Amino acid sequence: MSEAVQTINLDDYIQTGEGGTALTYTRKDGLSLAKLYQSNFEADRAKAEFLTARTVFQLGIPSPEPYRLVTDGQRNGAEYELIKNKRSYTRIISQEPERLEEISLKFAHMARELHAKQADTTLLDSYKQRMERFYREKNQVPEDYKERALEFLKTVPDTPRCVHGDLHIGNIITDGERDLWIDVGEFAYGAPEWDLALLWTMCHNMPADRVYHIFHITHEQMITHWDIFFPAYLGTSDPQTIDKATKRLLPYYAAKVPYIFDMVFSAPMPDAALQNIMKLF
């Protein structure tokens, strides 16, 4: 696994996937998979994500092996072990909708296992501190929003548990024998609510056309997925417990969504949207 950036020729690859911030390309000889980020994605950020993926792999988190940093001359990214005959959990639901409950329950089990794992805090970032840096160093929200977010962050525990950072069912792939986490560049340690809040908003607030474009399933299927996943994750079907746990996610969502919006669109969220979200703190 090299840290030197190597230039690849896309004639040797076939585009096989598209996400919110990157495209993936399978090497024609079947030996690897290249992930290239959008051109506005900083080279240093691509390198940091590669090094995080390396750490995750070395910690024994089930994930494809990271090989090397790459560029096509314009975009930056990394090359990974190619998992043959793989499908993402979302692709399975798209192709076999009758398996939605099965996959949602498997995903809940995987998420609980991940969040129960002790993190190596010497190798991974604190997600709380990552959020604090965002609000202190970037000017992407109004001052009143920044103040509310930073006040909330003071109350957040720096739990030494693994968090994926981009937890959703598109980020697990399976070859029928292994179930592997992918897109682990945001991996860190902290409160599981950081992961669960993102998944909650993807399932409830993401526009239906974007849901279908990224996940290949309908908005209704995403909501059903959440309704199966969250009780299984919590280990209870008690409505009051579920309602209380859901409300606990809302300020985490409010703190995280401007960071995610900046990462995906390199722009601040509209002020009107922020004023509504700020009420969740």
C-alpha positions in Angstrom: 0.0 0.0 0.0 1.7 3.2 -1.2 1.2 6.8 -0.2 2.7 8.1 -3.5 0.0 9.3 -5.9 0.1 7.3 -9.1 -1.6 8.4 -12.4 -4.0 5.9 -13.9 -5.3 5.7 -17.5 -9.1 5.4 -17.5 -8.9 3.5 -20.8 -7.9 0.6 -18.5 -11.1 1.0 -16.5 -14.9 0.8 -16.8 -17.1 3.1 -14.8 -19.2 0.9 -12.6 -20.7 3.1 -9.9 -21.7 6.7 -8.9 -22.1 8.2 -5.4 -22.7 11.6 -3.9 -19.1 12.7 -4.2 -17.3 10.2 -6.4 -17.4 7.8 -9.3 -16.0 4.3 -9.2 -14.2 2.5 -12.0 -13.4 -1.3 -12.2 -10.1 -2.2 -13.7 -10.6 -4.2 -16.9 -8.2 -6.9 -15.7 -10.5 -7.4 -12.7 -7.7 -6.7 -10.1 -8.9 -3.5 -8.4 -11.5 -0.8 -8.1 -10.6 2.9 -8.4 -12.7 5.6 -6.6 -12.2 9.1 -8.0 -13.7 12.1 -6.3 -15.3 15.1 -7.9 -12.8 17.6 -9.2 -13.6 20.1 -6.4 -12.6 17.5 -3.8 -9.2 18.5 -2.4 -6.2 16.2 -3.0 -5.3 16.4 0.7 -8.8 15.3 1.6 -8.6 12.3 -0.7 -5.3 11.3 0.8 -6.7 11.7 4.3 -9.6 9.4 3.4 -7.2 6.8 2.0 -5.1 6.8 5.1 -8.3 6.4 7.2 -9.4 3.5 5.1 -6.0 1.9 5.6 -6.4 2.4 9.4 -9.8 0.9 9.4 -8.6 -2.2 7.4 -5.7 -2.7 9.8 -8.0 -2.5 12.8 -9.8 -5.5 11.5 -13.0 -3.7 10.4 -14.4 -5.8 7.5 -13.6 -3.7 4.5 -11.8 -3.9 1.1 -8.1 -3.6 1.3 -6.8 -0.1 0.2 -4.0 -0.3 -2.3 -2.8 3.1 -3.4 -3.6 6.8 -4.0 -4.4 7.6 -7.7 -5.3 10.4 -10.0 -6.5 10.6 -13.6 -4.8 13.9 -14.0 -7.8 16.0 -12.9 -9.5 14.0 -10.1 -8.0 12.4 -7.0 -8.9 9.2 -5.3 -7.7 5.8 -4.3 -7.6 2.2 -5.6 -9.0 -0.7 -3.6 -9.3 -4.5 -3.6 -12.0 -5.5 -6.0 -14.7 -7.6 -4.4 -15.9 -9.8 -7.2 -19.6 -10.6 -7.6 -20.5 -8.0 -5.0 -23.7 -6.2 -4.5 -24.5 -3.4 -2.1 -27.3 -3.9 0.3 -29.3 -1.2 -1.5 -28.7 -3.0 -4.9 -30.1 -6.2 -3.4 -33.2 -4.3 -2.2 -33.6 -2.7 -5.6 -33.3 -6.1 -7.4 -35.1 -8.2 -4.8 -37.5 -5.9 -3.0 -39.0 -8.9 -1.1 -35.7 -9.0 0.9 -36.0 -5.5 2.3 -36.8 -6.7 5.8 -34.0 -9.3 5.8 -31.4 -6.8 4.6 -32.6 -4.1 7.0 -32.2 -6.5 9.9 -28.7 -7.6 8.8 -27.8 -3.9 8.5 -29.0 -3.3 12.0 -26.8 -6.2 13.3 -23.8 -4.8 11.4 -24.3 -1.3 12.7 -24.7 -2.5 16.3 -21.5 -4.6 16.0 -19.6 -1.6 14.6 -20.8 0.8 17.3 -19.9 -1.7 20.0 -16.3 -1.9 18.8 -13.7 -0.1 20.9 -11.9 2.5 18.7 -8.2 3.2 18.7 -8.3 6.9 19.6 -4.7 7.3 18.8 -5.3 6.4 15.1 -8.8 7.7 14.5 -10.2 11.2 14.7 -12.8 12.3 17.2 -16.0 13.0 15.3 -17.0 15.6 17.9 -13.7 17.4 17.4 -14.2 17.2 13.6 -17.5 19.0 13.9 -16.0 21.6 16.2 -13.2 22.3 13.7 -15.8 22.7 10.9 -17.8 25.3 12.8 -14.7 27.2 14.0 -12.7 27.1 10.8 -15.3 27.4 8.1 -17.8 30.2 7.5 -20.7 28.1 6.1 -23.4 29.0 8.6 -24.7 32.2 10.2 -23.2 33.2 13.5 -26.3 32.3 15.5 -26.3 28.8 14.0 -22.6 28.4 14.8 -23.2 29.4 18.4 -26.0 27.0 18.9 -24.0 24.1 17.3 -21.0 24.8 19.4 -23.1 24.9 22.6 -24.6 21.6 21.6 -21.2 20.1 20.9 -20.1 20.8 24.4 -22.7 18.4 25.7 -21.8 15.5 23.3 -19.7 12.7 24.8 -16.4 11.7 23.1 -17.4 8.0 23.2 -14.4 5.8 22.3 -16.5 3.7 19.9 -16.2 3.2 16.2 -18.5 5.3 14.0 -18.7 5.0 10.2 -19.4 8.7 9.5 -21.5 7.9 6.4 -23.7 5.1 7.7 -26.3 3.9 5.2 -27.2 0.6 3.4 -25.4 1.6 0.2 -22.1 1.4 2.2 -22.2 -2.3 2.9 -21.4 -4.7 0.1 -21.5 -8.5 0.1 -20.2 -11.2 -2.2 -22.5 -13.8 -0.5 -19.8 -14.8 1.9 -18.4 -11.6 3.3 -20.3 -8.4 4.3 -17.9 -5.4 4.1 -18.1 -1.7 5.0 -17.1 0.6 2.2 -16.6 4.4 1.8 -14.9 4.6 5.2 -13.2 7.9 4.7 -15.3 9.6 7.4 -14.6 6.8 9.9 -13.9 8.1 13.4 -14.8 7.5 17.0 -17.6 9.1 19.0 -21.3 8.8 19.9 -23.2 6.4 17.6 -25.8 9.2 17.2 -23.6 10.8 14.6 -24.2 7.8 12.4 -27.8 7.3 13.2 -28.7 10.9 12.7 -27.4 10.9 9.2 -29.2 7.7 8.4 -32.4 9.1 9.8 -32.3 12.2 7.6 -31.4 10.2 4.5 -34.4 8.0 5.1 -36.8 10.9 5.9 -35.5 14.2 4.4 -33.6 13.4 1.2 -35.6 14.2 -2.0 -37.1 11.2 -3.6 -35.2 11.7 -6.9 -31.9 11.9 -5.2 -32.7 8.8 -3.1 -33.4 6.8 -6.3 -30.3 8.2 -8.0 -27.9 7.3 -5.2 -29.6 4.2 -3.7 -31.6 2.8 -6.6 -34.7 2.4 -4.3 -37.7 4.5 -3.6 -38.2 7.1 -0.8 -41.0 4.8 0.5 -38.6 1.9 0.7 -36.1 4.0 2.6 -38.7 5.0 5.2 -39.7 1.3 5.5 -36.0 0.4 5.9 -35.7 2.9 8.8 -38.9 1.6 10.4 -37.4 -2.0 10.4 -33.8 -1.0 11.1 -34.2 1.3 14.1 -36.2 -0.9 16.4 -33.9 -3.8 15.6 -30.8 -1.6 16.3 -32.3 -0.5 19.6 -33.5 -4.0 20.5 -37.0 -2.9 21.3 -40.3 -2.2 19.5 -41.7 -0.1 22.4 -43.1 3.1 20.7 -42.1 5.4 23.6 -38.5 4.2 23.6 -38.2 4.5 19.9 -39.7 8.0 20.0 -37.3 9.1 22.7 -34.3 7.7 20.9 -35.4 9.4 17.6 -35.7 12.8 19.3 -32.2 12.3 20.7 -30.9 12.2 17.1 -32.3 15.5 16.0 -29.6 17.9 17.4 -26.9 15.6 16.1 -28.6 15.9 12.7 -28.8 19.7 13.0 -25.0 19.8 13.9 -24.0 17.4 11.1 -26.1 18.4 8.1 -24.2 21.7 7.3 -20.9 19.8 7.4 -22.3 17.1 5.0 -23.8 19.8 2.7 -20.4 21.5 2.5 -18.7 18.2 1.7 -21.1 17.2 -1.0 -21.8 20.6 -2.6 -18.9 22.8 -1.5 -21.4 25.5 -0.5 -23.4 26.7 2.5 -26.9 25.6 3.0 -29.7 28.1 2.2 -30.4 30.3 5.3 -34.1 29.5 5.3 -33.3 25.8 5.6 -30.8 26.5 8.4 -33.3 28.6 10.4 -35.7 25.6 10.4 -33.1 23.1 11.3 -31.7 25.3 14.1 -34.9 24.7 16.0 -33.8 21.1 16.6 -30.9 22.1 18.9 
